[in-house]
């Protein structure tokens, strides 16, 4: 009898929804069509949070980014409202009962992340525009909480690591076909490559960054011994598609990041310790700083602008004389350094660069694409941006996250015994390297497109370090984040 009563209510609810929706459609109010999707999301949030996170990963490449909303922030739909909701659920659950694994909380990467978040909070208080800064902090929190803290628990199940990758790669492939088709209609010329992926990705730089970031993962899928021949064949096809897309993205930073990832791969093969790499990197940086005048004079001799010819396009990477993109990047960086010089400790406030940098531009450094409105991107660097917005500790705490992540990745690759886990760590590490190299020339961690894989990759390394270190058995137990 109870079952019949439940079925009766299902029929009544369905008929009521159809009638109400018909009336709303007649009056051109179409938002009521979203009610079933909203109900599904709420049910997943309450009873299967792990599936909701994977749902968000799948829709991240397909999400539409709305720019220039109130407060200077954009919003990605449908993903960011859902991510915000997941963050609130996590916070309420932690207030009720702390369920986070103490091993995760004690991990060096977690400690580095928490220190960075604390300093961002401090500089929000001292910010020139506190509302903008606290919005920036909120956005950073929902990415870190969901795709780092919750995903470390999601990745207790080893298979969820690969599911995460596939759920980004597959919809991203749809965007690649969409982009290549639009580019084909314009003759694959260099100029249209900047916007043919719109509205899904803002420009070719973030599109190229994500192509490079998942490229090593696709190589892993083509060589995974546990996959069937058909899955390997599909992975090979996707690898070819991503290669073509990477070439026609005309994203020089992405190509450079792939080259650096290849160098890191060679260093891993010959088992160079991470501390020695850091010493060499620090020495190289010091030499470059000492001889910066000579280096700049050398670079100024290059006058090759961006071109449809790939050889010339590569040569234009170091053109700081006539290439408008490179010159504008230098203009933004110089403005950021002047902002830092004026407020070296607390900075101007997280997320405020685009509102504050205009007076720090010099007329002779401006280009044809310069603006005083802050409407064409920000500091174009994941490192120089925090330097101007959160001071010296802002950039040092962020670099601390990167060093801890790289150190963990190197240590895992050298110590793991299981072949598949070792290879997975390798491609996660190389994908992460492509982004931190790309981050020297652009910054996208305020968007879901880049933040989801960035924090997700870090969570993968932490989960492998804690739950899958030197084990050959996959953990198939239910994920505990919904408890």
C-alpha positions in Angstrom: 0.0 0.0 0.0 2.9 2.4 0.8 4.5 1.6 -2.5 1.2 2.4 -4.3 0.9 5.7 -2.4 4.5 6.6 -3.4 3.8 5.8 -7.1 0.6 7.9 -6.8 2.6 10.9 -5.6 5.1 10.5 -8.4 2.3 10.7 -11.0 0.7 13.7 -9.3 4.1 15.5 -9.1 4.9 14.8 -12.7 1.5 16.0 -14.0 1.7 19.1 -11.8 5.2 19.9 -13.1 4.1 19.4 -16.8 1.1 21.7 -16.3 3.0 24.4 -14.5 5.9 24.2 -17.0 3.4 24.5 -19.9 1.9 27.7 -18.4 5.4 29.1 -17.8 6.5 28.3 -21.4 3.3 30.0 -22.7 4.3 33.2 -20.9 7.9 32.8 -22.1 9.3 32.0 -18.7 11.7 29.2 -19.5 13.7 29.0 -16.3 11.1 26.5 -14.8 12.6 23.9 -17.2 15.7 23.9 -14.9 13.7 22.6 -11.9 14.4 18.9 -12.6 18.1 19.5 -13.0 18.1 21.6 -9.8 16.4 18.7 -7.9 18.9 16.2 -9.3 21.8 18.4 -8.1 20.3 18.8 -4.6 19.8 15.0 -4.3 23.3 14.3 -5.4 24.6 16.9 -2.9 22.7 15.3 -0.1 23.2 11.6 -0.9 26.1 11.3 -3.3 28.5 14.2 -3.1 31.3 12.3 -4.9 29.2 11.9 -8.0 28.3 15.6 -7.9 31.9 16.6 -7.9 32.6 14.3 -10.9 29.5 15.9 -12.5 31.0 19.4 -12.1 34.3 18.1 -13.6 32.5 16.9 -16.7 30.6 20.2 -17.2 33.7 22.4 -16.5 34.9 22.5 -20.2 31.3 23.0 -21.3 30.5 25.8 -18.9 29.8 29.4 -20.2 31.8 32.1 -18.5 30.0 35.4 -17.9 32.4 38.3 -17.7 32.4 41.7 -16.1 29.7 41.1 -13.4 29.3 43.4 -10.4 32.5 43.5 -8.3 34.8 42.8 -11.2 34.4 39.0 -11.1 33.0 36.6 -13.7 30.8 33.6 -13.1 31.0 30.3 -14.9 27.6 28.6 -15.4 26.5 26.0 -14.4 29.6 24.9 -12.5 30.6 27.7 -10.1 27.2 28.0 -8.2 27.3 24.2 -7.7 30.9 24.4 -6.5 29.9 27.1 -4.1 27.0 24.9 -2.8 29.4 21.9 -2.3 31.7 24.2 -0.3 28.9 25.2 2.0 27.9 21.6 2.6 31.5 20.7 3.4 31.8 23.6 5.9 28.5 22.7 7.6 29.5 19.1 7.9 32.9 20.1 9.3 31.2 22.3 11.9 28.9 19.5 12.9 31.6 16.8 12.8 35.2 17.0 11.6 35.5 14.2 9.0 38.8 15.3 7.3 41.6 12.7 7.4 44.3 14.0 9.8 46.9 12.6 7.4 45.7 15.0 4.7 45.7 17.9 7.2 49.3 17.2 8.2 50.6 16.8 4.7 53.2 19.5 3.7 51.1 20.5 0.7 48.0 21.0 2.8 50.0 23.1 5.3 51.4 25.2 2.4 47.9 25.8 1.1 46.5 26.8 4.5 49.4 29.3 5.0 48.7 30.8 1.6 44.9 31.1 2.3 45.6 32.7 5.7 47.9 35.3 4.1 45.3 36.0 1.4 42.8 36.6 4.2 45.1 39.0 6.0 45.7 41.0 2.8 41.9 41.1 2.2 41.6 43.0 5.4 44.3 45.5 4.4 43.0 45.7 0.8 42.2 49.0 -1.0 39.0 47.3 -2.2 38.0 44.8 0.5 34.8 43.7 -1.2 36.7 42.7 -4.4 39.4 41.0 -2.3 36.9 39.0 -0.2 35.1 37.9 -3.3 38.5 36.7 -4.6 39.1 34.8 -1.4 35.7 33.2 -1.6 36.3 32.0 -5.1 39.7 30.6 -4.2 38.2 28.8 -1.2 35.5 27.1 -3.2 38.1 25.7 -5.6 40.5 24.6 -2.9 37.9 23.1 -0.6 36.1 21.1 -3.4 39.0 20.2 -5.7 41.7 19.7 -3.1 40.3 18.8 0.3 37.2 16.9 -0.9 39.0 15.4 -3.9 41.8 13.9 -1.7 38.9 11.9 -0.1 37.4 11.2 -3.5 40.7 9.8 -4.7 40.8 7.2 -1.9 39.2 5.1 -4.7 42.2 4.9 -7.1 39.9 4.6 -10.1 38.4 8.0 -9.4 41.7 9.6 -10.4 41.3 8.2 -13.9 37.6 9.0 -13.9 38.4 12.7 -13.1 40.8 12.9 -16.0 38.4 11.2 -18.5 35.5 13.4 -17.3 37.5 16.5 -18.2 39.1 15.1 -21.4 35.9 13.9 -23.0 33.8 17.1 -22.9 37.0 19.1 -23.7 37.3 17.1 -26.9 33.8 18.4 -27.9 35.1 21.9 -27.4 38.2 21.0 -29.5 36.0 19.9 -32.4 33.9 23.1 -32.0 37.1 25.2 -32.0 38.7 23.4 -35.0 35.5 23.7 -37.0 35.2 27.5 -36.4 38.9 27.8 -37.1 38.5 25.8 -40.4 35.8 28.3 -41.5 38.4 31.0 -41.1 41.2 29.2 -43.0 43.2 28.3 -39.8 44.7 31.7 -39.8 46.6 32.9 -36.7 44.4 35.9 -35.7 41.1 34.0 -35.4 42.8 31.5 -33.2 42.5 34.0 -30.3 38.7 33.7 -30.1 37.3 30.7 -32.0 36.9 28.7 -28.8 34.6 31.4 -27.3 32.2 31.3 -25.4 33.5 28.1 -23.7 37.1 29.4 -23.2 37.8 33.1 -23.1 40.8 33.0 -25.4 43.4 30.7 -26.9 45.9 31.0 -24.0 43.7 29.2 -21.4 42.6 26.8 -24.1 46.2 26.0 -25.0 47.1 25.7 -21.3 44.5 23.0 -20.8 45.5 21.1 -23.9 49.1 21.0 -22.6 48.0 20.0 -19.1 46.1 16.9 -20.2 48.5 15.9 -23.0 50.7 13.8 -20.7 47.6 12.1 -19.2 46.5 11.0 -22.7 49.9 9.5 -23.3 49.4 7.5 -20.1 46.0 6.2 -21.3 47.5 5.0 -24.6 50.1 2.9 -22.7 48.0 1.7 -19.7 48.3 -2.1 -19.7 45.0 -2.4 -17.8 43.0 -0.9 -20.6 41.4 -2.9 -23.5 42.6 -2.4 -27.0 39.5 -0.4 -27.9 40.1 2.1 -25.1 43.8 2.4 -26.0 42.8 3.0 -29.6 40.3 5.7 -28.5 43.1 7.3 -26.4 45.5 7.3 -29.4 42.8 9.1 -31.5 42.3 11.6 -28.8 46.1 12.1 -28.5 46.2 12.9 -32.2 43.3 15.3 -31.9 44.9 17.1 -29.0 48.2 17.3 -30.9 46.4 19.0 -33.9 44.5 21.3 -31.5 47.7 22.3 -29.7 49.4 23.2 -33.0 46.5 25.3 -34.2 45.9 27.0 -30.9 48.9 29.2 -31.8 49.6 29.3 -28.0 53.3 29.9 -27.6 53.2 29.6 -23.8 51.6 26.1 -24.2 54.3 25.0 -26.6 57.0 26.3 -24.2 55.4 24.5 -21.3 55.4 21.2 -23.2 59.1 21.7 -23.9 59.9 22.2 -20.3 57.8 19.2 -19.3 59.9 17.1 -21.7 63.1 18.4 -20.0 61.6 17.4 -16.6 60.7 14.0 -18.0 64.4 13.5 -19.0 65.5 14.6 -15.5 63.1 12.1 -13.9 64.5 9.3 -16.2 68.0 9.9 -15.1 66.8 10.3 -11.5 68.1 13.7 -10.6 67.1 14.7 -7.1 64.6 17.5 -6.8 66.9 19.5 -4.5 69.6 19.6 -7.1 67.1 20.9 -9.7 66.1 23.6 -7.3 69.7 24.6 -6.8 70.4 24.8 -10.5 67.1 26.8 -11.0 68.0 29.2 -8.3 71.5 29.7 -9.7 70.2 30.2 -13.2 67.7 32.8 -11.9 70.5 34.6 -10.1 72.7 34.7 -13.2 69.7 36.0 -15.3 69.1 38.7 -12.7 72.8 39.8 -12.7 73.0 39.9 -16.5 69.4 41.1 -17.1 70.6 44.2 -19.1 72.6 42.1 -21.6 69.7 39.6 -21.9 67.2 42.3 -22.7 69.6 43.9 -25.3 69.9 40.4 -26.9 66.1 39.9 -27.0 65.5 43.3 -28.4 67.3 42.3 -31.6 64.4 39.9 -32.3 61.7 41.6 -34.4 59.8 38.5 -35.5 56.1 39.1 -34.8 53.4 36.4 -34.3 52.8 34.7 -37.6 50.8 31.9 -39.2 54.2 30.3 -40.1 54.9 28.0 -37.1 58.7 28.6 -37.3 58.3 32.3 -37.2 55.6 32.0 -34.5 58.0 30.2 -32.3 60.7 32.8 -33.0 58.3 35.5 -31.9 58.3 34.1 -28.3 61.3 36.2 -27.4 60.4 39.3 -29.4 60.1 42.2 -27.0 60.6 44.9 -29.6 57.6 44.8 -31.9 55.3 41.9 -30.8 52.3 43.6 -29.2 51.3 40.7 -27.0 54.8 40.4 -25.5 55.1 44.1 -25.1 51.8 44.4 -23.3 52.7 41.5 -21.0 55.9 43.4 -20.1 53.8 46.6 -19.6 51.5 44.7 -17.2 54.5 43.2 -15.3 56.3 46.5 -15.0 53.1 48.1 -13.6 52.9 45.2 -11.1 56.5 45.6 -10.0 55.8 49.4 -9.4 52.7 48.5 -7.4 54.9 46.0 -5.3 57.6 48.7 -4.8 55.0 51.0 -3.3 53.4 48.3 -1.0 55.9 45.5 -0.7 54.4 43.7 2.3 50.6 43.7 2.2 50.1 44.6 -1.5 47.0 46.3 -2.8 44.6 43.5 -2.1 43.8 40.1 -3.7 42.0 40.5 -7.0 42.6 44.3 -7.2 45.3 44.4 -9.8 43.0 45.2 -12.7 41.4 48.1 -10.8 44.7 49.6 -9.5 47.4 49.1 -12.2 46.4 51.9 -14.6 48.3 54.8 -12.9 51.4 52.6 -12.7 51.7 52.3 -16.5 54.3 54.5 -18.3 53.4 56.1 -21.5 56.4 54.8 -23.4 55.6 51.2 -22.3 52.0 51.2 -23.5 51.0 49.3 -26.6 48.2 49.4 -29.1 46.3 46.9 -26.9 46.9 48.7 -23.6 43.9 50.0 -21.5 43.3 51.9 -18.4 40.0 50.2 -17.7 41.4 46.8 -16.6 39.1 45.0 -19.1 41.8 42.9 -20.9 43.0 40.5 -18.3 45.2 41.2 -15.3 48.9 40.8 -14.5 49.4 37.9 -16.9 51.4 35.9 -14.3 50.5 33.6 -11.4 53.6 34.9 -9.6 53.8 38.6 -10.4 50.1 39.1 -9.8 50.2 38.0 -6.2 53.4 40.0 -5.7 51.4 43.2 -6.4 48.2 42.1 -4.7 49.4 40.3 -1.6 53.0 41.5 -1.3 56.2 39.4 -1.0 54.5 36.7 1.3 51.7 36.4 -1.3 54.0 35.1 -3.9 56.3 33.2 -1.5 53.4 31.2 0.0 52.0 30.4 -3.5 55.5 29.3 -4.7 55.7 27.2 -1.5 52.6 25.2 -2.7 54.3 24.6 -6.0 57.6 23.5 -4.4 55.9 21.1 -2.0 53.8 19.7 -4.9 56.9 19.2 -7.1 58.9 17.7 -4.2 56.1 15.2 -3.5 55.8 14.3 -7.1 59.5 13.6 -7.5 59.6 11.6 -4.3 56.7 9.5 -5.3 58.0 8.8 -8.7 61.3 7.6 -7.3 59.9 5.5 -4.5 56.7 3.9 -5.8 56.9 0.2 -6.7 53.6 -0.3 -8.6 54.1 0.3 -12.3 50.7 1.9 -13.1 50.7 4.2 -10.0 54.3 5.3 -10.8 53.4 6.1 -14.4 50.2 7.9 -13.3 52.3 10.1 -10.9 54.6 10.9 -13.8 51.9 12.2 -16.1 50.2 14.1 -13.2 53.5 15.7 -12.4 54.3 16.6 -16.0 50.8 18.0 -16.5 51.3 20.1 -13.4 54.6 21.3 -14.7 53.0 22.5 -17.9 50.7 24.7 -15.9 53.3 26.2 -13.6 55.4 27.1 -16.6 52.4 28.6 -18.3 51.6 30.4 -15.1 54.7 32.5 -15.6 53.1 34.1 -18.6 49.4 34.0 -17.8 47.1 33.5 -14.9 43.9 31.5 -14.9 43.4 30.2 -11.4 40.5 32.6 -10.9 38.5 30.5 -13.4 37.0 27.0 -13.1 38.6 25.9 -16.4 42.1 25.9 -14.9 41.4 25.7 -11.2 39.5 22.4 -11.4 42.5 20.4 -12.9 45.1 22.5 -11.1 43.9 21.7 -7.6 42.6 18.3 -8.7 46.1 17.3 -9.9 47.6 18.4 -6.5 44.9 16.4 -4.7 45.8 13.3 -6.8 49.4 13.4 -5.7 48.5 13.8 -2.1 45.9 11.0 -2.3 48.5 8.7 -3.9 51.1 9.7 -1.3 48.7 8.9 1.6 46.4 6.1 0.3 48.2 4.4 -2.6 51.9 4.6 -1.7 53.7 1.4 -2.6 50.5 -0.7 -2.8 49.2 -2.7 -5.7 45.6 -3.0 -4.5 43.1 -0.3 -5.4 40.8 0.9 -2.7 37.3 0.2 -3.7 35.6 1.1 -0.5 32.8 3.8 -0.7 34.1 7.3 -0.6 33.6 8.8 2.9 33.0 12.5 1.9 29.2 11.9 1.8 29.1 10.6 5.4 
